[in-house]
Amino acid sequence: MTTPPTSGPALTCPRCRATGIQTLANSPVQGVWTVYGCKTCFYTWRSTEPAENTDPEKYPRHSG
Ligand SMILES: [Zn+2]
């Protein structure tokens, strides 16, 4: 069980690495999860998703 940090780090879009990230929704119980949305490519993800979906360093590339 990991607890998300209370002080939000600088969020970066895992897909396009833009930093214009907005919070779209929060869990009914505060701090359980947060839905983020990228204003650049409209990718959305939940804070509880695996790193492949939330971390730019681990997001699968589809280059080529
Ligand atoms: Zn994006």
N, CA, C, O and the ligand as a Tripos MOL2 file, in Angstrom:
@<TRIPOS>MOLECULE
protein
  257   255    65     0     0
PROTEIN
NO_CHARGES

@<TRIPOS>ATOM
      1 N           0.8340   -1.1930    0.0000 N.3       1 MET1
      2 CA          0.0000    0.0000    0.0000 C.3       1 MET1
      3 C           0.8740    1.2510    0.0000 C.2       1 MET1
      4 O           1.7100    1.4340    0.8850 O.2       1 MET1
      5 N           0.6820    2.0760   -0.9620 N.am      2 THR2
      6 CA          1.4480    3.3070   -1.0300 C.3       2 THR2
      7 C           0.5140    4.4950   -0.8770 C.2       2 THR2
      8 O          -0.6000    4.5020   -1.4020 O.2       2 THR2
      9 N           0.9690    5.4670   -0.1730 N.am      3 THR3
     10 CA          0.1790    6.6770    0.0200 C.3       3 THR3
     11 C           0.6610    7.7580   -0.9380 C.2       3 THR3
     12 O           1.8430    8.1050   -0.9480 O.2       3 THR3
     13 N          -0.2400    8.2800   -1.7310 N.am      4 PRO4
     14 CA          0.1830    9.3430   -2.6510 C.3       4 PRO4
     15 C           0.6280   10.5700   -1.8670 C.2       4 PRO4
     16 O           0.1000   10.8610   -0.7940 O.2       4 PRO4
     17 N           1.5900   11.2740   -2.4070 N.am      5 PRO5
     18 CA          2.0900   12.4610   -1.7050 C.3       5 PRO5
     19 C           1.0080   13.5290   -1.6100 C.2       5 PRO5
     20 O           0.2250   13.7250   -2.5400 O.2       5 PRO5
     21 N           0.9780   14.1990   -0.4980 N.am      6 THR6
     22 CA         -0.0490   15.2260   -0.2960 C.3       6 THR6
     23 C           0.3080   16.5050   -1.0320 C.2       6 THR6
     24 O          -0.5720   17.1980   -1.5440 O.2       6 THR6
     25 N           1.5840   16.8180   -1.0870 N.am      7 SER7
     26 CA          2.0100   17.9820   -1.8480 C.3       7 SER7
     27 C           2.3010   17.5400   -3.2700 C.2       7 SER7
     28 O           3.2620   16.8150   -3.5270 O.2       7 SER7
     29 N           1.4570   17.9880   -4.1910 N.am      8 GLY8
     30 CA          1.5650   17.4840   -5.5490 C.3       8 GLY8
     31 C           2.8730   17.8320   -6.2180 C.2       8 GLY8
     32 O           3.2780   18.9940   -6.2170 O.2       8 GLY8
     33 N           3.5370   16.8510   -6.7860 N.am      9 PRO9
     34 CA          4.7310   17.1330   -7.5750 C.3       9 PRO9
     35 C           4.3190   17.7570   -8.9010 C.2       9 PRO9
     36 O           3.1420   17.7510   -9.2650 O.2       9 PRO9
     37 N           5.2760   18.2830   -9.6010 N.am     10 ALA10
     38 CA          4.9930   18.8450  -10.9150 C.3      10 ALA10
     39 C           4.5880   17.7190  -11.8420 C.2      10 ALA10
     40 O           5.3980   16.8620  -12.1960 O.2      10 ALA10
     41 N           3.3320   17.7330  -12.2280 N.am     11 LEU11
     42 CA          2.8330   16.6400  -13.0450 C.3      11 LEU11
     43 C           3.2250   16.8320  -14.5070 C.2      11 LEU11
     44 O           3.2100   17.9380  -15.0490 O.2      11 LEU11
     45 N           3.5690   15.7260  -15.1050 N.am     12 THR12
     46 CA          3.9130   15.7240  -16.5220 C.3      12 THR12
     47 C           3.0620   14.6710  -17.2150 C.2      12 THR12
     48 O           2.8950   13.5650  -16.7010 O.2      12 THR12
     49 N           2.5290   15.0100  -18.3680 N.am     13 CYS13
     50 CA          1.7160   14.0620  -19.1150 C.3      13 CYS13
     51 C           2.5710   12.8800  -19.5390 C.2      13 CYS13
     52 O           3.6090   13.0650  -20.1740 O.2      13 CYS13
     53 N           2.1430   11.6440  -19.1930 N.am     14 PRO14
     54 CA          2.9340   10.4780  -19.5750 C.3      14 PRO14
     55 C           2.9940   10.2740  -21.0820 C.2      14 PRO14
     56 O           3.9180    9.6360  -21.5860 O.2      14 PRO14
     57 N           2.0300   10.8020  -21.7930 N.am     15 ARG15
     58 CA          1.9860   10.5600  -23.2280 C.3      15 ARG15
     59 C           2.7840   11.5970  -24.0170 C.2      15 ARG15
     60 O           3.5810   11.2400  -24.8850 O.2      15 ARG15
     61 N           2.5690   12.8820  -23.7170 N.am     16 CYS16
     62 CA          3.2150   13.9180  -24.5300 C.3      16 CYS16
     63 C           4.1770   14.7900  -23.7200 C.2      16 CYS16
     64 O           4.8270   15.6870  -24.2560 O.2      16 CYS16
     65 N           4.2530   14.5080  -22.4250 N.am     17 ARG17
     66 CA          5.1840   15.2060  -21.5230 C.3      17 ARG17
     67 C           4.8860   16.6890  -21.3800 C.2      17 ARG17
     68 O           5.7540   17.4610  -20.9730 O.2      17 ARG17
     69 N           3.7030   17.0830  -21.7010 N.am     18 ALA18
     70 CA          3.3270   18.4670  -21.4280 C.3      18 ALA18
     71 C           3.1020   18.6300  -19.9300 C.2      18 ALA18
     72 O           2.8490   17.6620  -19.2120 O.2      18 ALA18
     73 N           3.2010   19.8590  -19.4840 N.am     19 THR19
     74 CA          3.0360   20.1090  -18.0610 C.3      19 THR19
     75 C           1.7140   20.7980  -17.7330 C.2      19 THR19
     76 O           1.4580   21.1240  -16.5740 O.2      19 THR19
     77 N           0.8830   21.0200  -18.7290 N.am     20 GLY20
     78 CA         -0.4100   21.6390  -18.4680 C.3      20 GLY20
     79 C          -1.4220   20.6110  -18.0150 C.2      20 GLY20
     80 O          -2.3490   20.2610  -18.7460 O.2      20 GLY20
     81 N          -1.2300   20.1300  -16.7960 N.am     21 ILE21
     82 CA         -2.0830   19.0640  -16.2850 C.3      21 ILE21
     83 C          -3.1200   19.6460  -15.3480 C.2      21 ILE21
     84 O          -2.8050   20.4450  -14.4660 O.2      21 ILE21
     85 N          -4.3500   19.2390  -15.5500 N.am     22 GLN22
     86 CA         -5.4100   19.7060  -14.6700 C.3      22 GLN22
     87 C          -6.0420   18.5170  -13.9500 C.2      22 GLN22
     88 O          -6.0360   17.3910  -14.4460 O.2      22 GLN22
     89 N          -6.5780   18.7950  -12.7840 N.am     23 THR23
     90 CA         -7.2860   17.7670  -12.0340 C.3      23 THR23
     91 C          -8.7320   17.7270  -12.5040 C.2      23 THR23
     92 O          -9.4370   18.7350  -12.4840 O.2      23 THR23
     93 N          -9.1570   16.5430  -12.9260 N.am     24 LEU24
     94 CA        -10.5050   16.4130  -13.4700 C.3      24 LEU24
     95 C         -11.4970   15.9250  -12.4330 C.2      24 LEU24
     96 O         -12.6580   16.3340  -12.4430 O.2      24 LEU24
     97 N         -11.0530   15.0520  -11.5360 N.am     25 ALA25
     98 CA        -11.9720   14.4800  -10.5450 C.3      25 ALA25
     99 C         -11.1880   13.9410   -9.3640 C.2      25 ALA25
    100 O         -10.0180   13.5760   -9.4780 O.2      25 ALA25
    101 N         -11.8600   13.9030   -8.2390 N.am     26 ASN26
    102 CA        -11.2680   13.3210   -7.0430 C.3      26 ASN26
    103 C         -12.1810   12.2210   -6.5260 C.2      26 ASN26
    104 O         -13.3900   12.2380   -6.7600 O.2      26 ASN26
    105 N         -11.5970   11.2760   -5.8300 N.am     27 SER27
    106 CA        -12.3810   10.1930   -5.2560 C.3      27 SER27
    107 C         -13.3150   10.7450   -4.1820 C.2      27 SER27
    108 O         -13.0170   11.7570   -3.5480 O.2      27 SER27
    109 N         -14.4510   10.0670   -3.9830 N.am     28 PRO28
    110 CA        -15.3790   10.5120   -2.9320 C.3      28 PRO28
    111 C         -14.7030   10.5810   -1.5650 C.2      28 PRO28
    112 O         -14.9750   11.4790   -0.7680 O.2      28 PRO28
    113 N         -13.8340    9.6340   -1.3120 N.am     29 VAL29
    114 CA        -13.0110    9.7030   -0.1130 C.3      29 VAL29
    115 C         -11.7080   10.3860   -0.4880 C.2      29 VAL29
    116 O         -10.9440    9.8690   -1.3030 O.2      29 VAL29
    117 N         -11.4570   11.5260    0.0960 N.am     30 GLN30
    118 CA        -10.3310   12.3560   -0.3380 C.3      30 GLN30
    119 C          -9.0110   11.6150   -0.2130 C.2      30 GLN30
    120 O          -8.7380   10.9730    0.8010 O.2      30 GLN30
    121 N          -8.2080   11.7100   -1.2390 N.am     31 GLY31
    122 CA         -6.8640   11.1630   -1.2010 C.3      31 GLY31
    123 C          -6.7460    9.7340   -1.7010 C.2      31 GLY31
    124 O          -5.6430    9.1880   -1.7340 O.2      31 GLY31
    125 N          -7.8510    9.1150   -2.0900 N.am     32 VAL32
    126 CA         -7.7750    7.7370   -2.5800 C.3      32 VAL32
    127 C          -7.2700    7.7190   -4.0130 C.2      32 VAL32
    128 O          -6.3510    6.9750   -4.3560 O.2      32 VAL32
    129 N          -7.8760    8.5380   -4.8310 N.am     33 TRP33
    130 CA         -7.3660    8.6620   -6.1850 C.3      33 TRP33
    131 C          -7.7640   10.0240   -6.7520 C.2      33 TRP33
    132 O          -8.6740   10.6920   -6.2600 O.2      33 TRP33
    133 N          -7.0460   10.4030   -7.8060 N.am     34 THR34
    134 CA         -7.3260   11.6540   -8.4990 C.3      34 THR34
    135 C          -7.2380   11.3880   -9.9910 C.2      34 THR34
    136 O          -6.3490   10.6710  -10.4520 O.2      34 THR34
    137 N          -8.1500   11.9590  -10.7310 N.am     35 VAL35
    138 CA         -8.0840   11.8400  -12.1820 C.3      35 VAL35
    139 C          -7.4620   13.1160  -12.7420 C.2      35 VAL35
    140 O          -7.9190   14.2250  -12.4660 O.2      35 VAL35
    141 N          -6.4110   12.9290  -13.5330 N.am     36 TYR36
    142 CA         -5.7180   14.0480  -14.1500 C.3      36 TYR36
    143 C          -5.9900   14.0660  -15.6470 C.2      36 TYR36
    144 O          -6.2700   13.0300  -16.2490 O.2      36 TYR36
    145 N          -5.9100   15.2210  -16.2250 N.am     37 GLY37
    146 CA         -6.1010   15.3400  -17.6600 C.3      37 GLY37
    147 C          -5.0760   16.2790  -18.2660 C.2      37 GLY37
    148 O          -4.7710   17.3350  -17.7110 O.2      37 GLY37
    149 N          -4.5520   15.8790  -19.4130 N.am     38 CYS38
    150 CA         -3.5950   16.7150  -20.1300 C.3      38 CYS38
    151 C          -4.3660   17.6330  -21.0660 C.2      38 CYS38
    152 O          -5.2110   17.1840  -21.8400 O.2      38 CYS38
    153 N          -4.0650   18.9170  -20.9860 N.am     39 LYS39
    154 CA         -4.7530   19.8850  -21.8370 C.3      39 LYS39
    155 C          -4.1830   19.9170  -23.2410 C.2      39 LYS39
    156 O          -4.7610   20.5300  -24.1380 O.2      39 LYS39
    157 N          -3.0500   19.2570  -23.4310 N.am     40 THR40
    158 CA         -2.3990   19.2710  -24.7360 C.3      40 THR40
    159 C          -2.9010   18.1390  -25.6310 C.2      40 THR40
    160 O          -3.2870   18.3720  -26.7760 O.2      40 THR40
    161 N          -2.8940   16.9000  -25.1000 N.am     41 CYS41
    162 CA         -3.2820   15.7590  -25.9300 C.3      41 CYS41
    163 C          -4.5530   15.0870  -25.4220 C.2      41 CYS41
    164 O          -5.0090   14.0990  -25.9970 O.2      41 CYS41
    165 N          -5.1230   15.6210  -24.3470 N.am     42 PHE42
    166 CA         -6.3870   15.1420  -23.7920 C.3      42 PHE42
    167 C          -6.3060   13.7280  -23.2200 C.2      42 PHE42
    168 O          -7.3260   13.0670  -23.0220 O.2      42 PHE42
    169 N          -5.0970   13.2810  -22.9610 N.am     43 TYR43
    170 CA         -4.9330   12.0130  -22.2590 C.3      43 TYR43
    171 C          -5.3800   12.2020  -20.8150 C.2      43 TYR43
    172 O          -5.0870   13.2210  -20.1910 O.2      43 TYR43
    173 N          -6.0910   11.2100  -20.2930 N.am     44 THR44
    174 CA         -6.5010   11.2660  -18.8960 C.3      44 THR44
    175 C          -6.0510   10.0100  -18.1890 C.2      44 THR44
    176 O          -6.0030    8.9360  -18.7880 O.2      44 THR44
    177 N          -5.7250   10.1370  -16.9290 N.am     45 TRP45
    178 CA         -5.3040    8.9790  -16.1500 C.3      45 TRP45
    179 C          -5.6260    9.1750  -14.6940 C.2      45 TRP45
    180 O          -5.7950   10.2950  -14.2110 O.2      45 TRP45
    181 N          -5.7050    8.0640  -14.0110 N.am     46 ARG46
    182 CA         -5.9970    8.0910  -12.5940 C.3      46 ARG46
    183 C          -4.7040    7.8690  -11.8220 C.2      46 ARG46
    184 O          -3.8250    7.1280  -12.2610 O.2      46 ARG46
    185 N          -4.6000    8.5080  -10.6830 N.am     47 SER47
    186 CA         -3.3600    8.4600   -9.9040 C.3      47 SER47
    187 C          -3.0220    7.0520   -9.4470 C.2      47 SER47
    188 O          -1.8690    6.7700   -9.1200 O.2      47 SER47
    189 N          -3.9970    6.1730   -9.4180 N.am     48 THR48
    190 CA         -3.7500    4.8100   -8.9380 C.3      48 THR48
    191 C          -3.4010    3.8420  -10.0630 C.2      48 THR48
    192 O          -3.1720    2.6590   -9.8120 O.2      48 THR48
    193 N          -3.3600    4.3260  -11.2840 N.am     49 GLU49
    194 CA         -2.9970    3.4330  -12.3860 C.3      49 GLU49
    195 C          -1.5170    3.0650  -12.3080 C.2      49 GLU49
    196 O          -0.7310    3.7880  -11.6960 O.2      49 GLU49
    197 N          -1.1320    1.9460  -12.9220 N.am     50 PRO50
    198 CA          0.2750    1.5530  -12.9000 C.3      50 PRO50
    199 C           1.1610    2.5720  -13.5980 C.2      50 PRO50
    200 O           0.6980    3.3920  -14.3910 O.2      50 PRO50
    201 N           2.4420    2.4970  -13.2820 N.am     51 ALA51
    202 CA          3.3960    3.4870  -13.7780 C.3      51 ALA51
    203 C           3.3980    3.5710  -15.2990 C.2      51 ALA51
    204 O           3.6840    4.6270  -15.8640 O.2      51 ALA51
    205 N           3.0800    2.4630  -15.9650 N.am     52 GLU52
    206 CA          3.0570    2.4760  -17.4270 C.3      52 GLU52
    207 C           2.0450    3.4930  -17.9570 C.2      52 GLU52
    208 O           2.1620    3.9670  -19.0870 O.2      52 GLU52
    209 N           1.0600    3.8200  -17.1350 N.am     53 ASN53
    210 CA          0.0260    4.7520  -17.5730 C.3      53 ASN53
    211 C           0.2160    6.1470  -17.0130 C.2      53 ASN53
    212 O          -0.4490    7.0860  -17.4510 O.2      53 ASN53
    213 N           1.1090    6.2930  -16.0550 N.am     54 THR54
    214 CA          1.2040    7.5710  -15.3580 C.3      54 THR54
    215 C           2.6020    8.1800  -15.3780 C.2      54 THR54
    216 O           2.7630    9.3740  -15.1270 O.2      54 THR54
    217 N           3.5970    7.3790  -15.6700 N.am     55 ASP55
    218 CA          4.9780    7.8680  -15.6000 C.3      55 ASP55
    219 C           5.5420    8.0420  -17.0020 C.2      55 ASP55
    220 O           5.6190    7.0690  -17.7520 O.2      55 ASP55
    221 N           5.9390    9.2560  -17.3770 N.am     56 PRO56
    222 CA          6.4940    9.4790  -18.7230 C.3      56 PRO56
    223 C           7.6760    8.5930  -19.0380 C.2      56 PRO56
    224 O           7.9180    8.2550  -20.1970 O.2      56 PRO56
    225 N           8.4230    8.2100  -17.9950 N.am     57 GLU57
    226 CA          9.6050    7.3680  -18.2170 C.3      57 GLU57
    227 C           9.2340    5.9330  -18.5340 C.2      57 GLU57
    228 O          10.0370    5.1890  -19.0970 O.2      57 GLU57
    229 N           8.0220    5.5420  -18.1750 N.am     58 LYS58
    230 CA          7.6160    4.1450  -18.3560 C.3      58 LYS58
    231 C           6.4610    3.9740  -19.3190 C.2      58 LYS58
    232 O           6.0750    2.8560  -19.6610 O.2      58 LYS58
    233 N           5.9170    5.0920  -19.7480 N.am     59 TYR59
    234 CA          4.8080    5.0200  -20.6890 C.3      59 TYR59
    235 C           5.3030    4.3850  -21.9810 C.2      59 TYR59
    236 O           6.3090    4.8260  -22.5370 O.2      59 TYR59
    237 N           4.6070    3.3450  -22.4720 N.am     60 PRO60
    238 CA          5.0840    2.6510  -23.6800 C.3      60 PRO60
    239 C           5.1190    3.5670  -24.8930 C.2      60 PRO60
    240 O           4.1700    4.2920  -25.1910 O.2      60 PRO60
    241 N           6.2440    3.5020  -25.5740 N.am     61 ARG61
    242 CA          6.3990    4.3140  -26.7730 C.3      61 ARG61
    243 C           5.8770    3.5470  -27.9790 C.2      61 ARG61
    244 O           5.9710    2.3210  -28.0480 O.2      61 ARG61
    245 N           5.3410    4.2730  -28.8980 N.am     62 HIS62
    246 CA          4.8670    3.6560  -30.1320 C.3      62 HIS62
    247 C           5.5140    4.3480  -31.3230 C.2      62 HIS62
    248 O           4.8650    4.6810  -32.3140 O.2      62 HIS62
    249 N           6.7950    4.5440  -31.1870 N.am     63 SER63
    250 CA          7.5140    5.2160  -32.2640 C.3      63 SER63
    251 C           7.8480    4.2350  -33.3720 C.2      63 SER63
    252 O           8.1270    3.0610  -33.1240 O.2      63 SER63
    253 N           7.8160    4.7370  -34.5950 N.am     64 GLY64
    254 CA          8.2170    3.8960  -35.6990 C.3      64 GLY64
    255 C           7.1010    3.2060  -36.3970 C.2      64 GLY64
    256 O           7.3340    2.4650  -37.3520 O.2      64 GLY64
    257 ZN         -0.4690   14.9810  -23.0540 Zn       65 ZN65
@<TRIPOS>BOND
     1     1     2 1
     2     2     3 1
     3     3     4 2
     4     3     5 am
     5     5     6 1
     6     6     7 1
     7     7     8 2
     8     7     9 am
     9     9    10 1
    10    10    11 1
    11    11    12 2
    12    11    13 am
    13    13    14 1
    14    14    15 1
    15    15    16 2
    16    15    17 am
    17    17    18 1
    18    18    19 1
    19    19    20 2
    20    19    21 am
    21    21    22 1
    22    22    23 1
    23    23    24 2
    24    23    25 am
    25    25    26 1
    26    26    27 1
    27    27    28 2
    28    27    29 am
    29    29    30 1
    30    30    31 1
    31    31    32 2
    32    31    33 am
    33    33    34 1
    34    34    35 1
    35    35    36 2
    36    35    37 am
    37    37    38 1
    38    38    39 1
    39    39    40 2
    40    39    41 am
    41    41    42 1
    42    42    43 1
    43    43    44 2
    44    43    45 am
    45    45    46 1
    46    46    47 1
    47    47    48 2
    48    47    49 am
    49    49    50 1
    50    50    51 1
    51    51    52 2
    52    51    53 am
    53    53    54 1
    54    54    55 1
    55    55    56 2
    56    55    57 am
    57    57    58 1
    58    58    59 1
    59    59    60 2
    60    59    61 am
    61    61    62 1
    62    62    63 1
    63    63    64 2
    64    63    65 am
    65    65    66 1
    66    66    67 1
    67    67    68 2
    68    67    69 am
    69    69    70 1
    70    70    71 1
    71    71    72 2
    72    71    73 am
    73    73    74 1
    74    74    75 1
    75    75    76 2
    76    75    77 am
    77    77    78 1
    78    78    79 1
    79    79    80 2
    80    79    81 am
    81    81    82 1
    82    82    83 1
    83    83    84 2
    84    83    85 am
    85    85    86 1
    86    86    87 1
    87    87    88 2
    88    87    89 am
    89    89    90 1
    90    90    91 1
    91    91    92 2
    92    91    93 am
    93    93    94 1
    94    94    95 1
    95    95    96 2
    96    95    97 am
    97    97    98 1
    98    98    99 1
    99    99   100 2
   100    99   101 am
   101   101   102 1
   102   102   103 1
   103   103   104 2
   104   103   105 am
   105   105   106 1
   106   106   107 1
   107   107   108 2
   108   107   109 am
   109   109   110 1
   110   110   111 1
   111   111   112 2
   112   111   113 am
   113   113   114 1
   114   114   115 1
   115   115   116 2
   116   115   117 am
   117   117   118 1
   118   118   119 1
   119   119   120 2
   120   119   121 am
   121   121   122 1
   122   122   123 1
   123   123   124 2
   124   123   125 am
   125   125   126 1
   126   126   127 1
   127   127   128 2
   128   127   129 am
   129   129   130 1
   130   130   131 1
   131   131   132 2
   132   131   133 am
   133   133   134 1
   134   134   135 1
   135   135   136 2
   136   135   137 am
   137   137   138 1
   138   138   139 1
   139   139   140 2
   140   139   141 am
   141   141   142 1
   142   142   143 1
   143   143   144 2
   144   143   145 am
   145   145   146 1
   146   146   147 1
   147   147   148 2
   148   147   149 am
   149   149   150 1
   150   150   151 1
   151   151   152 2
   152   151   153 am
   153   153   154 1
   154   154   155 1
   155   155   156 2
   156   155   157 am
   157   157   158 1
   158   158   159 1
   159   159   160 2
   160   159   161 am
   161   161   162 1
   162   162   163 1
   163   163   164 2
   164   163   165 am
   165   165   166 1
   166   166   167 1
   167   167   168 2
   168   167   169 am
   169   169   170 1
   170   170   171 1
   171   171   172 2
   172   171   173 am
   173   173   174 1
   174   174   175 1
   175   175   176 2
   176   175   177 am
   177   177   178 1
   178   178   179 1
   179   179   180 2
   180   179   181 am
   181   181   182 1
   182   182   183 1
   183   183   184 2
   184   183   185 am
   185   185   186 1
   186   186   187 1
   187   187   188 2
   188   187   189 am
   189   189   190 1
   190   190   191 1
   191   191   192 2
   192   191   193 am
   193   193   194 1
   194   194   195 1
   195   195   196 2
   196   195   197 am
   197   197   198 1
   198   198   199 1
   199   199   200 2
   200   199   201 am
   201   201   202 1
   202   202   203 1
   203   203   204 2
   204   203   205 am
   205   205   206 1
   206   206   207 1
   207   207   208 2
   208   207   209 am
   209   209   210 1
   210   210   211 1
   211   211   212 2
   212   211   213 am
   213   213   214 1
   214   214   215 1
   215   215   216 2
   216   215   217 am
   217   217   218 1
   218   218   219 1
   219   219   220 2
   220   219   221 am
   221   221   222 1
   222   222   223 1
   223   223   224 2
   224   223   225 am
   225   225   226 1
   226   226   227 1
   227   227   228 2
   228   227   229 am
   229   229   230 1
   230   230   231 1
   231   231   232 2
   232   231   233 am
   233   233   234 1
   234   234   235 1
   235   235   236 2
   236   235   237 am
   237   237   238 1
   238   238   239 1
   239   239   240 2
   240   239   241 am
   241   241   242 1
   242   242   243 1
   243   243   244 2
   244   243   245 am
   245   245   246 1
   246   246   247 1
   247   247   248 2
   248   247   249 am
   249   249   250 1
   250   250   251 1
   251   251   252 2
   252   251   253 am
   253   253   254 1
   254   254   255 1
   255   255   256 2
@<TRIPOS>SUBSTRUCTURE
     1 MET1         2 RESIDUE 1 A MET
     2 THR2         6 RESIDUE 1 A THR
     3 THR3        10 RESIDUE 1 A THR
     4 PRO4        14 RESIDUE 1 A PRO
     5 PRO5        18 RESIDUE 1 A PRO
     6 THR6        22 RESIDUE 1 A THR
     7 SER7        26 RESIDUE 1 A SER
     8 GLY8        30 RESIDUE 1 A GLY
     9 PRO9        34 RESIDUE 1 A PRO
    10 ALA10       38 RESIDUE 1 A ALA
    11 LEU11       42 RESIDUE 1 A LEU
    12 THR12       46 RESIDUE 1 A THR
    13 CYS13       50 RESIDUE 1 A CYS
    14 PRO14       54 RESIDUE 1 A PRO
    15 ARG15       58 RESIDUE 1 A ARG
    16 CYS16       62 RESIDUE 1 A CYS
    17 ARG17       66 RESIDUE 1 A ARG
    18 ALA18       70 RESIDUE 1 A ALA
    19 THR19       74 RESIDUE 1 A THR
    20 GLY20       78 RESIDUE 1 A GLY
    21 ILE21       82 RESIDUE 1 A ILE
    22 GLN22       86 RESIDUE 1 A GLN
    23 THR23       90 RESIDUE 1 A THR
    24 LEU24       94 RESIDUE 1 A LEU
    25 ALA25       98 RESIDUE 1 A ALA
    26 ASN26      102 RESIDUE 1 A ASN
    27 SER27      106 RESIDUE 1 A SER
    28 PRO28      110 RESIDUE 1 A PRO
    29 VAL29      114 RESIDUE 1 A VAL
    30 GLN30      118 RESIDUE 1 A GLN
    31 GLY31      122 RESIDUE 1 A GLY
    32 VAL32      126 RESIDUE 1 A VAL
    33 TRP33      130 RESIDUE 1 A TRP
    34 THR34      134 RESIDUE 1 A THR
    35 VAL35      138 RESIDUE 1 A VAL
    36 TYR36      142 RESIDUE 1 A TYR
    37 GLY37      146 RESIDUE 1 A GLY
    38 CYS38      150 RESIDUE 1 A CYS
    39 LYS39      154 RESIDUE 1 A LYS
    40 THR40      158 RESIDUE 1 A THR
    41 CYS41      162 RESIDUE 1 A CYS
    42 PHE42      166 RESIDUE 1 A PHE
    43 TYR43      170 RESIDUE 1 A TYR
    44 THR44      174 RESIDUE 1 A THR
    45 TRP45      178 RESIDUE 1 A TRP
    46 ARG46      182 RESIDUE 1 A ARG
    47 SER47      186 RESIDUE 1 A SER
    48 THR48      190 RESIDUE 1 A THR
    49 GLU49      194 RESIDUE 1 A GLU
    50 PRO50      198 RESIDUE 1 A PRO
    51 ALA51      202 RESIDUE 1 A ALA
    52 GLU52      206 RESIDUE 1 A GLU
    53 ASN53      210 RESIDUE 1 A ASN
    54 THR54      214 RESIDUE 1 A THR
    55 ASP55      218 RESIDUE 1 A ASP
    56 PRO56      222 RESIDUE 1 A PRO
    57 GLU57      226 RESIDUE 1 A GLU
    58 LYS58      230 RESIDUE 1 A LYS
    59 TYR59      234 RESIDUE 1 A TYR
    60 PRO60      238 RESIDUE 1 A PRO
    61 ARG61      242 RESIDUE 1 A ARG
    62 HIS62      246 RESIDUE 1 A HIS
    63 SER63      250 RESIDUE 1 A SER
    64 GLY64      254 RESIDUE 1 A GLY
    65 ZN65       257 GROUP 0 **** ****
